[in-house]
Amino acid sequence: MTARAQTAVNTTEQGYVQGSNIDGWVNWDPFEQVPELQWPSSVAVYSRMDNEDSRVSSLLEAISLPIRSTTWRIDPNGAPDDVTQFVSQNLNCPIIGFDAVENQGERSRDRFTWNNHLELVASPTLQFGHSYFEQVYRRVADASDGSRRYAIRKLAPRPQWTLLRFIIEMDGGLAAIEQLAPAFFGQGLIMGQSTAATIRNNQIPINRLVVYTRNMKPGFWQGKSILRSSYKHWLLKDLLMRIQAAAAQRNGMGLPVATASRADDQQEINALMKIVTQLRAGPHSGVTLAQGQTMALLGVQGNLPDIQQAINFHDTSIALGGLAHFLNLSGGGGSYALASVQANTFVQAVQAYTQSICNIANAHVVEDLVDINFGAGVPAPKLVFDDIDADQDDAATSLNLLVQAGLLSPDVLIEQTLRQRLGLPAKPPGEPEATPAVGPGAPPKAPAPKPSGEPASQLRVPADGQVRAVPPGFTAERPWSEPPPEPGAAAPRTDSAVTYRQPPVQTEAQKRVEQGRLF
């Protein structure tokens, strides 16, 4: 019998991710069979797809616009108040429970905002599979204890078409990126260095970068574009549209065919050839022929392939690459339930993509900002976002059902979340809770139990609902856990030998439900 091997406590790696760290070849994907889609050539292809195809453009916008339009907030996450406030002001995102950034006190010029940064992240990362940014800070007013404070000045984009290669370690980690040497003529400064010297490629180390990738394979920091699976359909659709345009131009008027009166008269044939090649449609177009000459506009004979049907197929397939099935429901009717199911799948995909952006920002934007200003041991707040699939009507209905069933008790956090979900203003601090009147049809408020001064195990409830102490010497013939008679049932026995359990004390949530309100 084979002896069981003891589990090793590994503190170093024995295997590798990238075994061919050679300039240029390290970024070559051996599983990509289309040369045009090997990075960095793929950047030009994906740019052309977005520029020339409306379906591709609508797919990218359908995914990125909900991410940019949802509300982003700062969750304190156990961090000190001054740390949370500092991060909120830097990212220009309100803290949970507030409608706006407190004590903003600065103009927008030369100032970082998360929403502007998100515009450079959401769509480009989808389109190219990666987005790179360089962290740039500026010094602001020092803290009261004299500690230096640095705010994010900008996360400067390093565009995909400027990248030359990724410098990758054997474990697959990114060490740096290298940009192409900038084209610059004359004297000046680039990145603080004189251009009089030889301009070389620019390397940016990883500790200065914020990197967003999509569906990245280990060691391949170019990621995977959402348009990769749609490339074949885009290519064929583009070809079919060109054929369709040529066919419409060629066959829209018909093909002019002329017959000479004499077969051996080359001069006459040449004259007719000039007529048919110069023939144009118009309100004053016409042709004069000699006796024996004929001319006709002939159409295509036989059955023609349905080019439009093929174009629609490829157009539909492009949308399927991003799970945007609902983009194909255009004017053809169909089931509302089917559209809802398709939209739900798409929303889940967008929600997952947004969460990946949020995770990267928390790890390399928020935590870096806290480390620089407060130290690595200080708890950091989190960047969060409102659910993209939030349906206000469904949320309110579900919450009401949960409260009525006694499965959920409304509290301050639930009220804050509901206000944010419905787009309502935050509750002013210190404002007392409103107590609305009982609405029509709502059940009357149950009378509060009267204290008896006796332990709960010594209470009984007669038919009148009043709670009284059980006199000494009485015994319970029925089990103590037996509930009291239902309203309208036969009158219970009133002799001293019958006792009932104390009715459960109403929670604050149940009282609110009986009053017809949630909060």
QUIQUI-V789964 format. One record per residue. PSI is psi in radians with two decimals (NA if undefined). OMEGA is omega as a letter, one per 30 degrees, with the letter a starting at -180 (NA if undefined). Layout:
psi->PSI omega->OMEGA
psi->PSI omega->OMEGA
//
This chain:
psi->2.32 omega->a
psi->2.27 omega->l
psi->2.51 omega->a
psi->2.26 omega->a
psi->2.44 omega->l
psi->2.43 omega->l
psi->2.25 omega->a
psi->2.53 omega->l
psi->1.61 omega->a
psi->2.16 omega->l
psi->-0.07 omega->l
psi->2.86 omega->l
psi->2.45 omega->l
psi->-0.58 omega->l
psi->-2.99 omega->a
psi->2.89 omega->l
psi->-0.86 omega->l
psi->1.96 omega->a
psi->-0.09 omega->a
psi->1.27 omega->a
psi->1.16 omega->l
psi->2.44 omega->a
psi->2.25 omega->l
psi->-0.86 omega->a
psi->-0.31 omega->a
psi->-0.42 omega->a
psi->0.09 omega->a
psi->2.17 omega->a
psi->1.96 omega->a
psi->-0.24 omega->a
psi->-0.01 omega->l
psi->2.04 omega->a
psi->-0.18 omega->a
psi->1.98 omega->a
psi->-0.63 omega->a
psi->-0.34 omega->a
psi->0.10 omega->l
psi->2.32 omega->l
psi->2.41 omega->g
psi->0.07 omega->l
psi->-0.48 omega->a
psi->-0.44 omega->a
psi->-0.76 omega->l
psi->-0.66 omega->a
psi->-0.82 omega->a
psi->-0.53 omega->l
psi->-0.72 omega->l
psi->-0.68 omega->l
psi->-0.74 omega->l
psi->-0.64 omega->a
psi->-0.52 omega->a
psi->-0.19 omega->a
psi->2.12 omega->a
psi->-0.55 omega->l
psi->-0.71 omega->l
psi->-0.78 omega->l
psi->-0.73 omega->l
psi->-0.57 omega->l
psi->-0.80 omega->l
psi->-0.70 omega->l
psi->-0.63 omega->a
psi->-0.51 omega->l
psi->-0.72 omega->a
psi->-0.58 omega->a
psi->-0.76 omega->l
psi->-0.57 omega->l
psi->-0.70 omega->a
psi->-0.48 omega->a
psi->-0.36 omega->l
psi->2.75 omega->a
psi->2.26 omega->l
psi->2.42 omega->a
psi->2.96 omega->l
psi->2.12 omega->l
psi->2.13 omega->a
psi->-0.64 omega->l
psi->0.58 omega->l
psi->0.08 omega->l
psi->2.69 omega->l
psi->2.70 omega->a
psi->-0.70 omega->a
psi->-0.56 omega->l
psi->-0.80 omega->l
psi->-0.75 omega->l
psi->-0.70 omega->a
psi->-0.77 omega->l
psi->-0.71 omega->l
psi->-0.75 omega->l
psi->-0.60 omega->a
psi->-0.76 omega->a
psi->-0.14 omega->a
psi->0.76 omega->l
psi->2.35 omega->a
psi->2.69 omega->l
psi->2.60 omega->l
psi->2.28 omega->a
psi->-0.10 omega->l
psi->2.64 omega->a
psi->-0.48 omega->a
psi->2.97 omega->l
psi->2.27 omega->a
psi->2.47 omega->l
psi->0.83 omega->a
psi->-0.96 omega->l
psi->0.21 omega->l
psi->2.70 omega->l
psi->2.92 omega->a
psi->-0.31 omega->a
psi->2.39 omega->l
psi->0.67 omega->a
psi->2.40 omega->a
psi->2.43 omega->l
psi->2.44 omega->a
psi->-0.67 omega->a
psi->-0.67 omega->l
psi->-0.67 omega->l
psi->-0.65 omega->a
psi->-0.53 omega->l
psi->-0.53 omega->l
psi->-0.05 omega->a
psi->-0.87 omega->a
psi->-0.97 omega->a
psi->-0.79 omega->a
psi->-0.65 omega->l
psi->-0.64 omega->l
psi->-0.79 omega->a
psi->-0.79 omega->a
psi->-0.29 omega->a
psi->-0.15 omega->a
psi->2.68 omega->l
psi->2.34 omega->a
psi->2.42 omega->a
psi->2.53 omega->l
psi->2.29 omega->a
psi->2.27 omega->l
psi->2.16 omega->a
psi->2.88 omega->l
psi->2.59 omega->a
psi->2.38 omega->l
psi->-3.01 omega->a
psi->2.37 omega->a
psi->2.80 omega->l
psi->2.95 omega->a
psi->-0.47 omega->l
psi->0.13 omega->l
psi->-0.04 omega->a
psi->2.46 omega->l
psi->2.56 omega->l
psi->2.36 omega->l
psi->2.22 omega->l
psi->2.76 omega->l
psi->2.07 omega->l
psi->-0.78 omega->l
psi->2.73 omega->l
psi->1.66 omega->a
psi->2.15 omega->l
psi->2.47 omega->l
psi->1.61 omega->a
psi->2.66 omega->a
psi->-0.58 omega->a
psi->-0.06 omega->l
psi->-0.13 omega->a
psi->2.37 omega->l
psi->-0.77 omega->l
psi->2.87 omega->l
psi->2.27 omega->l
psi->1.96 omega->a
psi->2.41 omega->l
psi->2.94 omega->a
psi->-0.46 omega->l
psi->0.07 omega->l
psi->-0.11 omega->l
psi->2.61 omega->a
psi->2.18 omega->l
psi->-0.67 omega->a
psi->2.93 omega->l
psi->2.70 omega->l
psi->2.23 omega->l
psi->2.66 omega->l
psi->2.59 omega->l
psi->2.30 omega->a
psi->2.48 omega->l
psi->1.99 omega->a
psi->2.36 omega->a
psi->2.38 omega->l
psi->-3.08 omega->a
psi->2.58 omega->l
psi->-2.91 omega->a
psi->2.37 omega->l
psi->2.07 omega->a
psi->0.62 omega->l
psi->0.08 omega->a
psi->2.54 omega->a
psi->2.39 omega->l
psi->-0.04 omega->l
psi->-0.50 omega->l
psi->2.95 omega->l
psi->2.20 omega->l
psi->2.20 omega->a
psi->2.91 omega->l
psi->2.55 omega->a
psi->2.16 omega->l
psi->2.34 omega->l
psi->2.08 omega->a
psi->2.82 omega->a
psi->-0.50 omega->a
psi->-0.06 omega->l
psi->0.03 omega->a
psi->2.67 omega->l
psi->2.11 omega->a
psi->2.18 omega->l
psi->2.24 omega->l
psi->2.81 omega->l
psi->2.22 omega->l
psi->0.86 omega->a
psi->2.27 omega->l
psi->2.59 omega->a
psi->2.18 omega->l
psi->-0.13 omega->a
psi->1.57 omega->a
psi->0.11 omega->l
psi->-0.18 omega->l
psi->-2.88 omega->l
psi->2.18 omega->l
psi->2.54 omega->l
psi->-0.26 omega->l
psi->-0.07 omega->a
psi->-0.82 omega->a
psi->-0.25 omega->l
psi->-0.04 omega->a
psi->-0.80 omega->a
psi->-0.74 omega->a
psi->-0.64 omega->l
psi->-0.72 omega->a
psi->-0.81 omega->a
psi->-0.65 omega->l
psi->-0.72 omega->l
psi->-0.72 omega->l
psi->-0.75 omega->a
psi->-0.63 omega->l
psi->-0.62 omega->l
psi->-0.70 omega->l
psi->-0.71 omega->l
psi->-0.72 omega->l
psi->-0.71 omega->l
psi->-0.67 omega->l
psi->-0.70 omega->l
psi->-0.66 omega->l
psi->-0.62 omega->a
psi->-0.70 omega->a
psi->-0.04 omega->a
psi->-0.66 omega->l
psi->-0.34 omega->a
psi->2.83 omega->a
psi->2.04 omega->a
psi->2.25 omega->l
psi->2.20 omega->a
psi->2.58 omega->l
psi->2.23 omega->a
psi->2.76 omega->l
psi->-0.47 omega->l
psi->2.26 omega->a
psi->-0.41 omega->a
psi->0.16 omega->a
psi->1.65 omega->a
psi->-0.53 omega->l
psi->-0.71 omega->l
psi->-0.71 omega->l
psi->-0.72 omega->l
psi->-0.65 omega->l
psi->-0.72 omega->l
psi->-0.62 omega->l
psi->-0.68 omega->l
psi->-0.64 omega->l
psi->-0.83 omega->a
psi->-0.55 omega->a
psi->-0.43 omega->a
psi->0.09 omega->a
psi->2.26 omega->l
psi->2.53 omega->l
psi->2.48 omega->l
psi->2.96 omega->a
psi->-0.37 omega->a
psi->0.38 omega->l
psi->2.60 omega->l
psi->2.83 omega->a
psi->2.41 omega->l
psi->2.23 omega->a
psi->2.64 omega->l
psi->2.98 omega->a
psi->2.30 omega->a
psi->-0.28 omega->l
psi->2.55 omega->l
psi->2.71 omega->l
psi->2.46 omega->a
psi->2.71 omega->l
psi->1.89 omega->a
psi->2.44 omega->l
psi->3.11 omega->l
psi->2.36 omega->a
psi->2.52 omega->l
psi->-3.05 omega->a
psi->2.34 omega->l
psi->2.54 omega->l
psi->2.56 omega->l
psi->1.59 omega->a
psi->-0.65 omega->a
psi->-0.64 omega->l
psi->-0.70 omega->l
psi->-0.67 omega->l
psi->-0.74 omega->l
psi->-0.65 omega->l
psi->-0.83 omega->a
psi->-0.59 omega->l
psi->-0.72 omega->l
psi->-0.70 omega->a
psi->-0.55 omega->l
psi->-0.73 omega->l
psi->-0.57 omega->a
psi->-0.43 omega->l
psi->-0.46 omega->l
psi->0.31 omega->a
psi->0.39 omega->a
psi->1.09 omega->a
psi->-0.55 omega->a
psi->-0.32 omega->l
psi->-0.31 omega->a
psi->-0.05 omega->l
psi->1.35 omega->a
psi->1.70 omega->l
psi->0.04 omega->a
psi->0.04 omega->a
psi->-3.03 omega->l
psi->-3.14 omega->a
psi->2.36 omega->l
psi->-0.63 omega->l
psi->-0.70 omega->l
psi->-0.76 omega->l
psi->-0.66 omega->a
psi->-0.73 omega->l
psi->-0.75 omega->l
psi->-0.70 omega->l
psi->-0.62 omega->l
psi->-0.74 omega->l
psi->-0.74 omega->l
psi->-0.76 omega->a
psi->-0.68 omega->l
psi->-0.68 omega->l
psi->-0.74 omega->l
psi->-0.69 omega->l
psi->-0.74 omega->l
psi->-0.71 omega->l
psi->-0.70 omega->l
psi->-0.67 omega->l
psi->-0.62 omega->l
psi->-0.69 omega->l
psi->-0.74 omega->a
psi->-0.73 omega->a
psi->-0.74 omega->l
psi->-0.73 omega->l
psi->-0.69 omega->l
psi->-0.70 omega->a
psi->-0.59 omega->a
psi->-0.01 omega->l
psi->-1.02 omega->a
psi->-0.89 omega->a
psi->-0.62 omega->l
psi->-0.70 omega->l
psi->-0.71 omega->l
psi->-0.72 omega->a
psi->-0.74 omega->a
psi->-0.67 omega->a
psi->-0.49 omega->a
psi->-0.22 omega->a
psi->2.72 omega->a
psi->-0.31 omega->a
psi->-0.03 omega->a
psi->2.32 omega->l
psi->2.48 omega->a
psi->2.47 omega->l
psi->3.05 omega->a
psi->2.56 omega->l
psi->2.19 omega->a
psi->2.93 omega->a
psi->2.67 omega->l
psi->2.51 omega->a
psi->2.31 omega->a
psi->-0.50 omega->a
psi->0.30 omega->a
psi->2.19 omega->l
psi->2.04 omega->a
psi->-0.77 omega->a
psi->-0.78 omega->a
psi->-0.66 omega->a
psi->-0.77 omega->a
psi->-0.72 omega->l
psi->-0.78 omega->a
psi->-0.72 omega->l
psi->-0.71 omega->l
psi->-0.72 omega->l
psi->-0.71 omega->l
psi->-0.69 omega->l
psi->-0.75 omega->a
psi->-0.57 omega->l
psi->-0.08 omega->a
psi->0.24 omega->a
psi->-0.18 omega->a
psi->2.34 omega->l
psi->2.07 omega->l
psi->2.40 omega->l
psi->-3.00 omega->a
psi->-0.74 omega->a
psi->-0.69 omega->l
psi->-0.69 omega->l
psi->-0.73 omega->l
psi->-0.78 omega->a
psi->-0.73 omega->a
psi->-0.69 omega->l
psi->-0.73 omega->l
psi->-0.71 omega->a
psi->-0.64 omega->a
psi->0.00 omega->l
psi->0.45 omega->l
psi->2.68 omega->l
psi->2.69 omega->l
psi->2.64 omega->l
psi->2.23 omega->l
psi->2.45 omega->a
psi->2.44 omega->l
psi->-0.08 omega->a
psi->2.25 omega->a
psi->2.76 omega->l
psi->2.38 omega->l
psi->2.51 omega->l
psi->1.56 omega->a
psi->2.70 omega->l
psi->2.74 omega->l
psi->2.20 omega->a
psi->2.82 omega->l
psi->2.38 omega->l
psi->-0.14 omega->l
psi->2.56 omega->a
psi->2.54 omega->l
psi->2.67 omega->l
psi->2.30 omega->a
psi->2.49 omega->l
psi->2.45 omega->l
psi->2.49 omega->l
psi->2.46 omega->l
psi->2.26 omega->l
psi->2.46 omega->a
psi->-0.20 omega->a
psi->-0.02 omega->a
psi->2.77 omega->l
psi->2.73 omega->a
psi->-0.52 omega->a
psi->-0.13 omega->a
psi->0.43 omega->a
psi->2.63 omega->l
psi->2.78 omega->a
psi->1.80 omega->l
psi->-3.07 omega->a
psi->-0.43 omega->a
psi->-0.05 omega->l
psi->-0.10 omega->l
psi->2.53 omega->a
psi->2.19 omega->l
psi->2.76 omega->l
psi->2.48 omega->l
psi->2.12 omega->l
psi->2.65 omega->l
psi->2.48 omega->l
psi->-0.27 omega->l
psi->2.61 omega->l
psi->2.81 omega->a
psi->2.01 omega->l
psi->-0.52 omega->l
psi->2.71 omega->l
psi->2.56 omega->a
psi->-0.43 omega->a
psi->0.00 omega->a
psi->2.27 omega->a
psi->2.78 omega->l
psi->2.86 omega->a
psi->2.58 omega->l
psi->2.64 omega->l
psi->2.40 omega->a
psi->-0.16 omega->l
psi->3.02 omega->a
psi->2.55 omega->a
psi->2.35 omega->a
psi->2.88 omega->l
psi->2.44 omega->a
psi->0.07 omega->l
psi->2.87 omega->a
psi->-0.07 omega->a
psi->-0.12 omega->a
psi->2.21 omega->l
psi->2.74 omega->a
psi->2.78 omega->l
psi->2.75 omega->l
psi->2.34 omega->l
psi->2.55 omega->a
psi->2.48 omega->l
psi->2.31 omega->a
psi->2.39 omega->l
psi->2.89 omega->l
psi->-0.62 omega->l
psi->-0.71 omega->a
psi->-0.63 omega->l
psi->-0.69 omega->a
psi->-0.66 omega->l
psi->-0.74 omega->l
psi->-0.44 omega->l
psi->0.01 omega->l
psi->0.46 omega->l
psi->2.79 omega->l
psi->-0.62 omega->a
psi->NA omega->NA
//
